[in-house]
Amino acid sequence: MRALVFSDVHGEMDAVRELMRVADECNCDLGLFCGDIVKGSARGGEFMAARAEDRDADFCTPEILEERAEDYALYAEFYGCLRPSPFPIYGVPGNMDAPEGRYLTCSLSEHGGDSPLEVVHRSLARCGDYVISGLGGQITDVDRSEFLVLQYPSWEALHHFRLFEFVVGPRIMVLHTPPIGEVVDLDNGGHKGCQVVNELIHTWRPKLAVCGHAHDAQGHEMVADTFVVNPGALKSGNYAVVDLENMEVELLTL
């Protein structure tokens, strides 16, 4: 089996349309999407400002209220772009795909129509012999956040992936947050990974883990016995194709 892996759209829907155009040619059986559909600039800016100023965040700034309409429009366009996909796609939200309820409402309503995306965020799916589970957002050691950004504490991540206990088959882990590594989490000279992800990988030993978030870290490496792939940011034209049988990857650009 072959998987098309992509992440970090951030509102660049022309790149999604182009990816779907080449999807027919990649001879893939499934897609794996690692999140960040919308831009979330106003929400993210307020989140960072509140943290820097040690104050409560304002959820109702004019910019955040205006951004709400943009989010809904981008979600609708994203799922519309995915409709030509010749295979099912399994995905999670990114840290900017907040609030969680808005992301889920939009994805589930489209999934009830003719979008090929199946949300595996805090859920399980099966594709052939493979069992797929995911947790989106930013996995962190600090507090949970669902509105301005999606941020999940380590205990929630560790608890969620216990779902793997109840199914049999080779595992695929879909994440937005990368593990700390040598390649897949490097961004602007620093590491954007989280040690909790390394712990998840060491505990559950998925055959493949895919991630995003570190936009410049298109690449792959082994973490324990797991093949980890960051396809890079689709907003910059980057994606990947993984051969699941041989655990080989093509790192590609539109």
matplotlib code that plots the C-alpha trace (Angstrom):
import matplotlib.pyplot as plt

x = [0.0, 1.0, 0.0, -0.1, 1.0, 0.4, 0.1, 0.0, -2.2, -2.8, -5.4, -3.5, -6.3, -4.7, -2.0, -4.7, -6.3, -3.0, -2.3, -5.6, -4.8, -1.6, -3.3, -4.5, -0.9, 0.7, -0.8, -1.8, -4.3, -5.0, -4.1, -2.9, -3.4, -1.6, -3.6, -3.7, -6.3, -7.1, -4.8, -6.0, -3.8, -6.1, -6.7, -3.0, -1.9, -4.2, -3.1, 0.5, -0.1, -2.1, 0.6, 3.4, 1.4, 0.3, -3.4, -6.6, -7.2, -9.9, -12.0, -14.1, -11.8, -13.1, -10.3, -11.2, -14.9, -14.1, -11.8, -14.7, -16.3, -12.9, -12.5, -15.9, -15.2, -11.7, -13.1, -15.8, -13.3, -10.8, -13.3, -14.6, -11.0, -10.7, -13.8, -11.9, -9.6, -9.5, -8.8, -9.9, -8.0, -7.6, -6.8, -6.4, -6.6, -3.6, -3.0, -4.5, -7.7, -9.5, -12.0, -12.2, -16.0, -15.8, -13.3, -15.4, -18.7, -17.3, -15.4, -18.3, -20.9, -18.8, -18.0, -21.7, -21.8, -19.1, -15.8, -13.4, -11.8, -12.3, -11.4, -9.2, -8.6, -9.3, -10.7, -9.8, -10.2, -9.1, -7.8, -7.0, -4.9, -3.8, -5.2, -5.1, -5.4, -4.5, -4.4, -4.1, -3.2, -0.1, 0.8, 2.4, 3.3, 1.2, -2.5, -5.3, -6.7, -9.6, -10.6, -7.8, -5.5, -5.7, -3.3, -3.5, -1.6, 0.6, -1.8, -4.6, -2.3, -1.1, -4.7, -6.0, -3.6, -4.7, -7.2, -4.5, -4.9, -8.3, -7.4, -5.1, -3.0, 0.0, -0.5, -0.3, -0.2, -1.4, -0.2, 0.3, 3.1, 6.4, 8.6, 11.9, 14.3, 17.2, 15.2, 11.4, 10.9, 13.6, 12.2, 14.1, 17.1, 15.2, 13.2, 9.4, 8.8, 7.5, 9.1, 5.6, 5.3, 8.6, 7.1, 3.9, 6.0, 8.1, 5.0, 2.8, 5.4, 3.4, 4.8, 4.4, 3.9, 3.3, 3.4, 3.6, 3.8, 7.6, 7.1, 10.7, 11.3, 10.4, 12.1, 12.1, 13.9, 13.5, 12.3, 12.7, 11.3, 8.9, 9.3, 8.5, 7.6, 7.1, 5.9, 6.7, 4.1, 1.7, 1.3, 4.9, 4.1, 5.6, 4.1, 5.3, 4.4, 5.1, 5.4, 3.9, 5.2, 8.9, 8.8, 10.3, 9.3, 9.4, 9.7, 8.0, 7.2, 4.3]
y = [0.0, 3.6, 6.7, 10.3, 12.4, 16.1, 18.8, 22.6, 24.1, 27.4, 28.7, 28.0, 26.1, 26.3, 23.9, 21.5, 21.6, 20.9, 18.1, 16.5, 16.9, 14.8, 12.3, 10.4, 9.8, 8.8, 5.3, 5.6, 3.7, 6.2, 9.7, 10.9, 14.6, 16.1, 19.3, 23.1, 23.9, 27.5, 30.5, 31.4, 34.5, 36.5, 33.7, 32.7, 36.3, 36.8, 33.4, 34.4, 38.0, 36.8, 34.4, 37.0, 39.5, 37.0, 37.8, 36.1, 35.8, 37.9, 35.5, 38.2, 40.7, 42.2, 40.4, 37.0, 37.6, 38.5, 35.5, 33.2, 33.7, 33.2, 29.9, 28.5, 29.5, 27.9, 24.7, 24.5, 25.1, 22.6, 19.7, 20.8, 20.5, 17.0, 15.6, 14.4, 12.3, 8.7, 7.2, 7.8, 10.4, 10.1, 13.3, 15.3, 19.1, 21.2, 23.6, 26.4, 24.5, 25.9, 25.9, 22.1, 22.2, 24.3, 21.9, 18.8, 20.4, 21.4, 18.1, 15.9, 17.8, 17.4, 13.8, 13.2, 14.4, 13.4, 14.4, 11.5, 12.7, 10.6, 12.3, 10.1, 12.8, 11.0, 8.1, 4.9, 3.7, 0.7, 0.7, -2.7, -4.4, -1.1, 0.5, 4.3, 6.6, 10.2, 13.2, 16.6, 20.0, 20.7, 18.1, 19.9, 19.7, 22.8, 23.5, 22.3, 24.8, 24.4, 27.8, 30.1, 27.2, 23.4, 22.3, 18.9, 18.0, 14.9, 13.0, 13.3, 12.1, 9.1, 8.2, 8.5, 6.1, 3.4, 2.8, 0.8, -1.9, -2.9, -3.6, -5.9, -5.0, -2.8, 0.7, 4.2, 7.2, 10.5, 13.6, 17.3, 17.5, 15.8, 13.9, 15.4, 14.1, 15.0, 15.9, 15.9, 18.6, 21.1, 24.6, 27.9, 26.3, 25.0, 21.9, 22.1, 18.5, 17.2, 14.4, 13.1, 12.1, 10.1, 8.4, 7.5, 6.1, 4.0, 2.7, 1.8, 1.0, 2.1, 1.0, 4.6, 7.9, 11.1, 14.6, 18.3, 21.6, 22.1, 23.6, 23.4, 19.9, 17.8, 14.5, 11.2, 9.3, 6.3, 6.8, 3.4, 1.0, 3.5, 5.2, 8.9, 11.2, 15.0, 15.8, 19.5, 22.3, 21.9, 25.7, 25.7, 22.9, 20.0, 16.6, 12.9, 9.5, 6.5, 2.9, 1.1, -2.3, -1.3, 1.8, 4.0, 7.6, 10.0, 13.6, 15.7, 19.2, 20.3]
z = [0.0, -0.7, 1.3, 0.2, 3.2, 3.5, 6.2, 7.0, 4.4, 6.3, 3.8, 0.6, -1.2, -4.6, -3.3, -2.2, -5.6, -7.3, -4.9, -5.8, -9.4, -9.0, -6.7, -9.7, -10.8, -7.5, -7.3, -3.7, -1.6, 1.1, 2.3, 5.7, 6.6, 9.6, 10.1, 9.9, 7.4, 8.3, 9.1, 12.6, 12.7, 15.0, 17.4, 17.5, 17.9, 20.9, 22.4, 22.3, 23.5, 26.5, 27.4, 27.1, 29.1, 31.7, 31.4, 30.4, 26.7, 25.1, 22.9, 21.4, 19.8, 16.5, 14.7, 16.2, 15.4, 11.8, 11.4, 12.3, 8.9, 7.1, 9.0, 7.9, 4.3, 4.3, 5.8, 3.2, 0.4, 1.8, 1.9, -1.5, -2.8, -1.4, -3.2, -6.3, -4.2, -5.6, -2.2, 1.5, 3.5, 7.3, 9.1, 12.3, 13.1, 13.5, 16.4, 14.4, 13.6, 16.6, 18.2, 18.3, 17.9, 14.8, 13.2, 14.1, 13.0, 9.6, 9.0, 10.1, 8.0, 4.9, 5.7, 5.8, 2.2, -0.3, 1.3, 1.5, 4.8, 7.9, 11.1, 13.3, 15.9, 19.2, 17.2, 15.3, 11.7, 9.7, 6.1, 4.9, 7.5, 9.0, 12.1, 12.1, 15.1, 15.6, 17.9, 16.4, 17.8, 19.7, 22.3, 25.2, 28.9, 29.7, 29.9, 27.6, 25.1, 22.7, 21.5, 20.4, 19.5, 20.0, 22.7, 24.4, 27.6, 27.8, 30.0, 27.4, 24.6, 26.6, 27.5, 24.0, 22.3, 24.7, 21.9, 20.2, 22.9, 21.5, 17.9, 16.0, 13.0, 12.0, 13.4, 11.8, 14.1, 12.7, 14.6, 14.1, 16.7, 15.7, 18.1, 19.1, 16.4, 14.2, 11.1, 11.4, 14.0, 13.0, 12.2, 12.1, 13.7, 16.7, 17.6, 17.6, 18.7, 22.0, 24.1, 24.9, 21.2, 21.5, 24.5, 22.5, 19.7, 22.1, 23.9, 20.9, 18.2, 15.2, 11.9, 10.6, 12.3, 10.3, 11.6, 10.6, 12.4, 11.7, 8.2, 7.1, 8.3, 5.3, 5.9, 7.6, 10.3, 12.6, 16.2, 18.0, 15.4, 13.9, 10.5, 11.1, 8.1, 8.1, 4.6, 5.0, 4.5, 1.7, 1.6, 0.2, -2.2, -0.1, 0.4, 0.5, -0.7, 1.6, 0.5, 3.6, 2.7, 2.2, 4.4, 1.8, 1.2, -1.7, -0.6, -3.3, -4.2, -6.4]

ax = plt.figure().add_subplot(projection="3d")
ax.plot(x, y, z, "-o")
ax.set_aspect("equal")
plt.show()
